[in-house]
Amino acid sequence: MYLVIEHLEEISEWLWLEYKHVSEWWKDKLIFTNAREDEREKLAKLGSVLMESVTKFPFDRSKIIVLDLQAEEELKPEDIEEDTIIVVGGILGDAVPRGRTKEFITSKMEGVKVRHIGKPQYSIDGAAIVAKLIADGKRLEEIEYEENPTIKLDDFSEITLHYAVPKLNGKLLLTPGLIELQKRELGYFEEEEISDEELEEFFEGKREL
């Protein structure tokens, strides 16, 4: 069983944090497809990397499940077997979904199974976590989540995430490092000089800011 992320965005700091979170859940079962040559080395720190799009894979497509918000059927544990390949679009979502998974992946892959993981729109790592929980035997209705959670940055500031975040044992499974990234973008660390090397180590999980 593998998780494939069809890489469809530039590697921003936010995207990198989501990808890193996925790798923590899927470990050596994570594959990135549709990567550019100049991205290969960076993505290889998290999983296997293929330059070709998943839409061109010569594999048995009956073994492939594409997670698509517009699918008619929900993902169930019995859909997933040892040789199943679950495909997630590497797309940073919009507040109003635009159906880009269907446009860039589903519509180009006849013969695959297409499943949704509920009505909410998840982040890339959120979708990957829900898929892993279902692969491990949970049913969709058993998985908790919070839509558009508001996260406090300090006593005076907060941000709202315009997507759903899965929960486990009542705890939000937020993307690690995301709050720190938001604080930095809002100027919380203006007085601290942080080098590019230190930032790179932070986003790779080797350093705390």
C-alpha positions as CSV (number, residue, x, y, z in Angstrom):
1,M,0.0,0.0,0.0
2,Y,1.4,3.3,-1.1
3,L,0.4,7.0,-1.0
4,V,1.2,9.0,-4.2
5,I,1.3,12.7,-4.1
6,E,0.9,14.1,-7.7
7,H,3.1,17.2,-7.2
8,L,1.3,20.2,-8.8
9,E,2.6,23.3,-6.9
10,E,5.9,25.2,-6.4
11,I,7.6,24.0,-3.2
12,S,6.8,26.9,-0.8
13,E,7.5,26.8,2.9
14,W,3.8,26.0,3.6
15,L,3.8,23.2,1.0
16,W,7.0,21.7,2.4
17,L,5.6,21.6,5.9
18,E,2.5,19.7,4.7
19,Y,4.6,17.3,2.7
20,K,6.9,16.7,5.7
21,H,3.8,15.9,7.8
22,V,2.6,13.4,5.2
23,S,6.0,11.7,5.3
24,E,5.7,11.3,9.1
25,W,2.5,9.4,8.6
26,W,3.3,7.3,5.5
27,K,7.1,7.0,6.0
28,D,8.7,4.8,3.3
29,K,5.3,4.3,1.6
30,L,5.3,7.9,0.2
31,I,5.9,8.6,-3.5
32,F,6.0,12.0,-5.2
33,T,5.2,12.1,-8.9
34,N,5.3,14.8,-11.6
35,A,8.4,16.3,-10.0
36,R,10.8,18.6,-11.9
37,E,14.5,17.7,-12.1
38,D,15.4,20.6,-9.8
39,E,13.0,19.4,-7.1
40,R,14.1,15.8,-7.1
41,E,16.8,16.1,-4.4
42,K,14.6,18.1,-2.0
43,L,11.6,15.9,-2.3
44,A,13.8,12.8,-2.0
45,K,14.4,13.8,1.7
46,L,10.8,12.8,2.3
47,G,9.9,10.0,0.0
48,S,10.6,8.3,-3.4
49,V,10.5,10.7,-6.4
50,L,9.3,10.0,-9.9
51,M,9.5,12.6,-12.7
52,E,6.5,11.2,-14.6
53,S,2.9,12.1,-13.8
54,V,0.8,9.4,-12.1
55,T,-1.6,9.8,-14.9
56,K,0.9,8.1,-17.2
57,F,1.7,5.2,-14.9
58,P,1.6,1.8,-16.7
59,F,0.3,0.1,-13.6
60,D,-2.9,-1.8,-13.2
61,R,-5.3,1.0,-12.8
62,S,-7.8,-1.1,-10.9
63,K,-5.3,-1.0,-8.0
64,I,-5.3,2.9,-7.9
65,I,-7.7,5.0,-5.8
66,V,-7.8,8.7,-6.5
67,L,-9.0,10.9,-3.6
68,D,-11.3,13.5,-5.2
69,L,-13.7,15.8,-3.4
70,Q,-16.2,15.4,-6.3
71,A,-16.3,11.6,-6.1
72,E,-19.6,9.9,-5.6
73,E,-18.4,7.1,-3.2
74,E,-16.6,7.4,0.1
75,L,-13.3,5.7,0.8
76,K,-13.8,2.5,2.9
77,P,-11.3,0.2,4.6
78,E,-12.4,-2.6,2.3
79,D,-11.4,-0.6,-0.7
80,I,-7.7,-0.8,0.4
81,E,-5.6,-3.9,-0.2
82,E,-1.9,-4.5,0.3
83,D,-1.1,-3.5,-3.3
84,T,-3.4,-0.4,-3.4
85,I,-2.0,2.9,-4.5
86,I,-3.8,5.9,-3.1
87,V,-3.4,9.2,-5.0
88,V,-3.7,12.6,-3.5
89,G,-3.3,15.8,-5.5
90,G,-0.4,18.0,-4.3
91,I,-2.5,21.1,-4.4
92,L,-2.8,23.9,-1.9
93,G,-6.6,24.3,-1.7
94,D,-8.7,27.4,-2.2
95,A,-11.3,28.6,0.2
96,V,-13.8,27.6,-2.5
97,P,-12.7,24.3,-4.1
98,R,-12.2,24.6,-7.9
99,G,-12.2,20.9,-8.8
100,R,-8.5,20.8,-9.7
101,T,-8.0,17.2,-8.7
102,K,-10.7,16.2,-11.2
103,E,-9.2,18.5,-13.8
104,F,-5.5,17.4,-13.5
105,I,-5.8,13.8,-12.3
106,T,-9.2,12.1,-12.2
107,S,-10.3,13.1,-15.7
108,K,-7.0,11.7,-17.1
109,M,-7.1,8.3,-15.5
110,E,-9.8,6.0,-16.8
111,G,-10.2,2.7,-15.0
112,V,-9.2,3.9,-11.5
113,K,-11.4,4.0,-8.5
114,V,-12.4,7.5,-7.3
115,R,-13.3,8.1,-3.7
116,H,-14.0,11.0,-1.4
117,I,-13.2,11.4,2.3
118,G,-16.2,13.4,3.2
119,K,-17.6,16.8,2.3
120,P,-15.0,19.0,3.9
121,Q,-12.0,20.1,2.0
122,Y,-8.7,19.0,3.7
123,S,-5.2,20.2,3.3
124,I,-2.8,17.7,1.5
125,D,-1.5,16.4,4.8
126,G,-5.0,16.3,6.3
127,A,-6.2,14.1,3.3
128,A,-3.2,11.9,3.6
129,I,-3.8,11.4,7.4
130,V,-7.5,10.6,6.8
131,A,-6.5,8.1,4.1
132,K,-4.0,6.4,6.5
133,L,-6.6,6.2,9.3
134,I,-9.1,4.5,6.9
135,A,-6.3,2.2,5.6
136,D,-5.7,1.2,9.2
137,G,-9.4,0.2,9.6
138,K,-11.3,3.3,10.7
139,R,-14.5,4.2,8.9
140,L,-15.1,7.8,7.6
141,E,-17.8,8.5,10.2
142,E,-15.4,7.5,13.0
143,I,-12.9,10.1,12.1
144,E,-13.2,13.4,13.9
145,Y,-12.3,16.7,12.2
146,E,-12.8,20.5,12.6
147,E,-13.8,22.7,9.8
148,N,-12.2,26.1,9.5
149,P,-10.4,26.0,12.9
150,T,-9.3,29.3,14.4
151,I,-5.8,29.1,15.8
152,K,-4.5,31.5,18.4
153,L,-1.1,33.0,17.7
154,D,-1.0,35.0,21.0
155,D,-3.3,36.7,23.4
156,F,-4.4,39.2,20.7
157,S,-4.0,37.5,17.3
158,E,-5.5,34.5,15.6
159,I,-5.8,33.0,12.2
160,T,-8.6,30.9,10.6
161,L,-7.6,27.9,8.4
162,H,-10.0,27.7,5.5
163,Y,-10.1,23.9,5.4
164,A,-10.8,20.9,7.7
165,V,-8.2,19.5,10.0
166,P,-8.5,15.9,11.2
167,K,-8.5,15.1,14.9
168,L,-7.3,12.1,16.8
169,N,-8.4,11.5,20.4
170,G,-9.9,15.0,20.3
171,K,-6.6,16.7,19.3
172,L,-6.3,18.7,16.1
173,L,-3.6,17.1,13.9
174,L,-2.3,20.5,12.7
175,T,0.7,20.7,10.3
176,P,3.8,20.9,12.5
177,G,5.5,24.3,12.1
178,L,2.5,26.0,10.5
179,I,1.8,28.3,13.5
180,E,5.5,29.3,13.6
181,L,5.4,30.0,9.9
182,Q,2.3,32.2,10.2
183,K,3.9,34.1,13.1
184,R,7.0,34.7,11.0
185,E,5.0,35.9,8.0
186,L,3.1,38.3,10.3
187,G,6.4,39.8,11.6
188,Y,6.6,38.1,15.0
189,F,10.3,37.4,14.5
190,E,11.3,40.8,13.0
191,E,13.9,41.5,15.6
192,E,15.6,38.1,15.2
193,E,18.1,37.6,12.4
194,I,17.4,34.1,10.9
195,S,19.7,32.9,8.1
196,D,18.5,31.0,5.1
197,E,20.4,27.9,6.3
198,E,18.6,28.1,9.7
199,L,15.2,28.3,8.0
200,E,16.1,25.3,5.8
201,E,17.0,23.3,8.9
202,F,13.8,24.4,10.6
203,F,11.6,23.2,7.8
204,E,13.5,19.9,7.6
205,G,12.9,19.4,11.4
206,K,16.5,19.8,12.4
207,R,16.2,23.1,14.3
208,E,13.8,25.0,16.4
209,L,13.4,28.7,16.1
